[in-house]
Amino acid sequence: MVSDDNGTFPHDVESVCPVCGLKKVSSEKEHVLIHGGALLLDEESESGVQAANLVDNLQAFLFMGWESNHGDGTYAELEIARDVTKGQFSLLFCSTKCMRSFLNTCVDNLEKQIEAVKNEFS
Ligand SMILES: [Zn+2]
């Protein structure tokens, strides 16, 4: 999970792909990424230009979730990024194959949580 003040995972630019562990992922090498977050918009100027700023007082998050159809607030969720300062994060992978594997693993984990929640309330 990505959190706190280092919005890039893996944290070290010399790190290897978090899925296969074989290839280095850094800005100097070809890689794919999931990049998310928010920017704080300035007031639009008279010329119509509106600046977007990376600021310290934003926190980014990325969850996968499930909500029951009973309207009772039953839910399950998988946190991928939480409380990331400056509001932006990046998850780096060596290839789309590894990105797909990561996302499939996330969905598999979410499904396990959904099943556990359903079993708890059945
Ligand atoms: Zn990889």
Residues whose N, C-alpha, C, O or C-beta is under 5 A from the ligand:
A	BS01	ZN	C17 V19 C20 G21 C94 S95 C98
